[in-house]
Amino acid sequence: MDLLQRSAVESGYVRYRDTPVPSRAVMAEELSLPDVLALIESTTGKTIAASTWRAYVARGQAPKPTRRVGREPLYSTEEIEQWIAGRPGRGSRTDLRP
């Protein structure tokens, strides 16, 4: 590892194709799409396909990304956890909610 790479890692940024990307330690409050899907699966025991998640976001049924790094959307951990907790179960009557 050369001096430039070492300083990038120590500062919390990892270079990929000359674009600084925050490391996982810096992004503890944000989740990538695979992280969101893993959190949903570990919390609910059910899997959601990446295409299903993107459709939910496009229709406004799931939280929008808080920001993007390159083309990758990053989601707020807090918003995703709230979304999971408020998500109705299979067969629930959402039209009866106040």
N, C-alpha and C positions, 0 to 999 in steps of 0.2 A: 504494500500500500504506500503510495507516494504521499508527499506532504499535503497536496491539495485534497486528496481523498481523505486523509486522516483528519484534516481540519473540518471538512464537510461533515464527517461522521460525528466528531466531537461537538460541533455546533448544533447537531440535531437535524441536519439536512443530508440527504443522500443524493448524489447526482446520478441522473439517468438521462442519457442523450442531452447533456448540457442544460437540463432543466432541474432546478432544485425542488425536491419533493420532501415534505416533512417525514421524519422517521416515525415508526409506530409509537415510540415513547412520547413524541410531541403530539400525536394525534389521538391521545387516549379518550378525548371527548367526542371524536368523530369515528364513524364506521364506514368502511367501504361496502360495496354491494355484497361480496362474499361474507363479510363479517355480519351484515344485517341478516342475511339468510341463515347463517349459523346461529345467531342469537335467537331468531324466531324458532328454529328447530329445537334448540336446547331448552327454551322456555316452554313451548307449547307441545313439543313432541311431534309436530307436523312440519312437513317440508313445503316450501313454496319455490317454484321455479323462478329463475331470474327474469324470464319474460313475463310471468304473472306479476312479479313485484313492479317491473317497469310499467305495466299496464295499470296497476293500482295507482302509481304515482301520476301517470298521465291523466287519469280520470279524477284525481283529487281524493282518492280513497286511502292514500298513504301519505306520510309527510314528504314534502319536497326536499331535495338535497340542500344542505346549508351552504355548500360551496363545491367547486370542482377543482381537481388538480389534473391538469391536462384534460382528458376526456372522461376521467373517472369521477363519478359523483360521490360526495362524502355526506353522510347523514349524521345528525346529532344523536348521540347515544340516549339522551334523556327523552327526546321526541319519539324515538323508536320504542323505548320501553313503555312510554305512555300509550302509544298506538297498540302495542301488544296487549296491554292491560285492558284497554277499552274495546278491543275487537270482539264482536259478537261471535258466539259459537255456531256450529253448524245447526241449521234448522231454527234458529232463534227468530222471533218476530220483531224485527226492528221497527215496523210501522206502529207498534204499540208503545214504544218508548216515549216518555214525556219530552 
